[in-house]
Amino acid sequence: MAGKFEYSLGINELKSKDYRLWQSLIGEFLGNLILNFFACGACTQPEDGTFKALAFGLGVFMAITVVGHLSGGHVNPAVTMGMLIAGRVSLLRAILYIIFQCLGSIAGTAAIRTLIDEVYYNGLGHTSLAPNITELQGVGIEFFLGLVLVLTVFGACDANKPDSRYTAPLAIGMAVTLGHLGTIRYTGASMNPARTVGTAFATNNWDSHWVYWVGPILGGIAAALIYTQILEKPTPKVSEVSDKYGTHADEREMRKLESGRDYA
């Protein structure tokens, strides 16, 4: 019983080298550092929302490409919470991932803030609600952003759709781009609580900060439930696999008999 309890919480991952927990945490840190440094750096330039949308989409694409093999490339607490609800990661791993995601985002934004002059800050890409958008509306918008992102993550990484995995980083990056194109004017299109922690820390602006945690995480949890319970491609049944290979074996035996060769 104790061993099962440790396994469900993820305590066993602290002891085992097979899980590569510490490498995964470094991967999540670096992924968020890359995202906030380059994408928030793009926000310091006086360009329109399309430019920023592409910057964040490409930032996520590059981050997942670089660290996906280490940590799964969550790079977002909303994705991590979705994976936790779906039983894909342990509680301990989820908590540590979120901590290191936030630390990476803080480091990335702090680096760009340090390296450029204050005259170029332009808010450092910090997310904020538009004047006529209430906090509740902001939660709703961020909910749908978290929903579409985590649905894309589950769809692109579905083990029963192996062909999708080759394009997963691009698909997830495009989901982020889509989210920014649709809503950046209203909430800043965070989609990622850690990304907003980084800019809030750098600018010391925590107004309506809870919106950017509650919205995306609730959307991520809803996406995990929708995908795993409704949309996930079912695993082929053992009997179907056996029938498939059995049919092929029968066909080979028939060809042997017809050719009259001795295969002993």
C-alpha positions in Angstrom: 0.0 0.0 0.0 2.8 2.4 0.9 4.5 1.7 -2.4 1.4 2.4 -4.4 0.8 5.6 -2.4 4.4 6.7 -3.3 3.9 5.9 -6.9 0.6 7.9 -7.2 2.2 10.9 -5.6 5.4 10.6 -7.6 7.7 10.2 -4.6 9.4 7.3 -6.3 10.5 9.6 -9.1 12.9 11.3 -6.6 14.7 8.1 -6.1 14.7 6.7 -9.7 17.1 7.7 -12.4 14.8 6.3 -15.0 12.3 9.1 -14.7 14.9 11.8 -15.3 13.0 14.2 -13.0 15.8 16.8 -12.6 16.5 16.9 -16.3 12.8 17.4 -16.9 12.7 20.3 -14.5 15.7 21.9 -16.2 13.9 21.4 -19.5 10.8 23.2 -18.3 12.9 26.0 -16.9 14.7 26.5 -20.2 11.5 26.2 -22.3 9.9 29.0 -20.4 13.0 31.1 -20.4 13.2 30.8 -24.2 9.5 31.7 -24.6 9.6 34.8 -22.4 12.9 36.1 -23.6 12.1 36.0 -27.3 8.3 36.4 -27.3 8.2 39.1 -24.6 11.2 40.6 -26.3 9.1 40.9 -29.5 6.4 42.8 -27.5 9.0 45.5 -26.8 8.8 46.4 -30.5 6.0 48.7 -31.7 4.4 46.1 -34.0 0.8 45.0 -34.3 -0.9 41.9 -32.7 -0.1 39.7 -35.7 3.6 40.1 -35.1 3.2 39.3 -31.5 1.0 36.3 -32.2 3.7 34.8 -34.5 6.4 35.5 -31.9 4.6 33.6 -29.2 3.6 30.8 -31.5 7.2 30.4 -32.7 8.5 30.8 -29.2 6.4 27.8 -28.1 7.4 25.8 -31.2 11.1 26.3 -30.5 10.8 25.7 -26.7 9.0 22.3 -27.3 11.5 21.4 -30.0 14.4 22.0 -27.7 13.2 20.4 -24.4 10.3 18.2 -25.4 12.3 15.0 -25.2 13.3 15.8 -21.6 10.0 16.9 -20.0 7.3 16.4 -22.6 7.5 20.1 -23.4 4.6 21.3 -21.2 6.0 24.8 -20.9 2.7 25.9 -19.3 1.0 25.2 -16.0 -2.4 24.8 -17.8 -0.9 21.9 -19.9 0.7 20.4 -16.8 -2.7 20.5 -14.9 -4.4 18.9 -17.8 -1.9 16.1 -17.9 -2.3 15.7 -14.1 -6.0 15.4 -14.4 -5.6 12.8 -17.2 -3.2 10.8 -15.0 -0.2 11.4 -17.4 2.0 12.9 -14.7 2.3 12.5 -10.9 1.3 15.1 -8.4 4.9 15.7 -7.4 6.0 16.2 -11.0 3.2 18.5 -11.7 4.0 20.8 -8.7 7.7 20.9 -9.5 7.0 21.5 -13.2 4.8 24.6 -12.4 7.4 26.0 -10.0 10.2 25.6 -12.6 8.0 27.0 -15.4 7.4 30.1 -13.3 11.1 30.5 -12.5 12.1 30.1 -16.1 9.6 32.8 -17.2 10.8 35.1 -14.5 14.4 34.5 -15.7 13.6 35.1 -19.3 11.7 38.3 -18.8 14.4 39.6 -16.3 17.0 38.9 -18.9 15.3 40.9 -21.6 14.6 43.7 -19.1 18.3 43.8 -18.1 19.7 43.7 -21.7 17.6 46.5 -23.2 17.2 50.2 -22.3 14.1 51.2 -20.3 12.9 53.3 -23.2 12.2 50.1 -25.2 10.3 48.2 -22.5 6.8 48.9 -23.9 5.3 46.9 -21.0 7.6 43.9 -21.6 4.6 42.1 -23.0 2.7 42.0 -19.7 -0.8 40.8 -20.1 -3.7 43.0 -18.9 -7.4 43.3 -19.3 -8.7 45.8 -21.9 -10.6 48.8 -20.4 -14.1 47.4 -21.1 -13.3 43.8 -20.2 -14.3 42.6 -16.7 -12.3 40.1 -14.7 -15.1 37.5 -15.2 -15.0 38.1 -19.0 -11.2 37.8 -18.8 -11.5 34.4 -17.1 -13.9 33.3 -19.8 -11.6 34.3 -22.6 -8.6 32.7 -20.9 -10.7 29.6 -20.3 -11.2 29.1 -24.0 -7.6 29.9 -24.7 -6.5 27.1 -22.3 -9.1 24.8 -23.7 -8.0 25.1 -27.3 -4.3 24.8 -26.4 -4.6 21.7 -24.2 -7.0 20.0 -26.7 -4.3 20.6 -29.3 -1.6 19.2 -27.0 -3.6 16.0 -26.3 -4.6 15.6 -30.0 -1.0 16.1 -31.2 0.5 13.8 -28.6 -2.1 11.0 -28.7 -0.2 7.7 -28.6 -2.8 6.1 -30.8 -2.2 8.7 -33.5 1.6 8.3 -34.0 1.7 10.3 -37.2 0.5 13.4 -35.3 3.5 13.4 -33.0 5.9 14.5 -35.8 4.1 17.8 -36.2 3.2 18.2 -32.5 5.5 21.2 -31.8 4.3 23.1 -34.8 0.6 22.3 -34.1 0.9 23.5 -30.5 2.7 26.6 -31.6 0.0 27.3 -34.2 -2.6 26.9 -31.4 -0.8 29.6 -29.5 -0.7 31.8 -32.5 -4.4 31.3 -33.1 -5.2 32.2 -29.5 -3.2 35.5 -29.8 -4.8 36.4 -33.1 -8.3 36.0 -31.6 -8.0 37.6 -28.2 -4.7 39.5 -27.7 -6.7 42.8 -27.7 -8.9 41.8 -24.8 -6.7 40.0 -22.3 -3.2 40.0 -23.9 -3.8 36.3 -24.7 -1.7 34.8 -21.9 -2.8 31.2 -22.2 0.0 30.5 -19.8 0.0 31.5 -16.1 3.8 31.1 -15.9 4.4 33.5 -18.8 2.3 36.1 -17.0 4.1 35.5 -13.7 7.3 36.4 -15.5 6.1 39.7 -16.9 4.2 40.6 -13.7 7.4 40.1 -11.7 9.5 42.2 -14.0 7.0 45.0 -14.1 5.7 44.6 -10.6 2.1 44.7 -11.9 -0.1 42.1 -10.3 -3.5 43.6 -11.3 -6.1 40.9 -12.0 -3.3 38.4 -11.8 -5.7 35.6 -10.6 -7.5 35.8 -14.0 -4.5 34.4 -15.8 -4.3 31.4 -13.5 -7.9 30.5 -13.1 -8.9 30.9 -16.7 -6.2 28.8 -18.5 -6.0 26.1 -15.8 -9.8 25.5 -15.8 -9.7 25.4 -19.6 -6.8 22.9 -19.5 -8.7 20.7 -17.0 -11.8 20.8 -19.2 -9.8 20.0 -22.3 -8.2 17.0 -20.6 -11.6 15.6 -19.6 -13.1 16.2 -23.0 -10.3 14.6 -24.9 -9.7 11.6 -22.7 -13.4 10.8 -22.3 -14.7 11.7 -25.7 -12.2 12.5 -28.4 -9.2 10.2 -27.7 -8.7 7.5 -30.4 -9.3 4.1 -28.8 -6.4 1.7 -28.4 -6.8 -1.3 -30.8 -8.2 -4.4 -29.0 -5.8 -7.3 -28.5 -8.2 -9.5 -30.6 -8.1 -7.1 -33.5 -4.3 -7.1 -33.4 -4.2 -10.9 -33.2 -6.6 -11.3 -36.1 -4.6 -8.9 -38.2 -1.3 -10.8 -37.7 -3.1 -14.2 -37.8 -4.5 -13.3 -41.2 -1.1 -12.3 -42.5 0.4 -15.6 -41.1 -2.3 -17.6 -42.8 -1.6 -15.8 -46.1 2.1 -16.6 -45.8 1.4 -20.3 -45.2 -0.9 -20.5 -48.2 1.8 -19.0 -50.4 4.3 -21.6 -49.1 2.0 -24.5 -50.0 1.2 -23.1 -53.4 4.9 -22.6 -54.3 5.8 -26.2 -53.2 9.0 -25.0 -51.4 10.3 -26.5 -48.2 10.7 -23.7 -45.6 11.6 -26.1 -42.7 
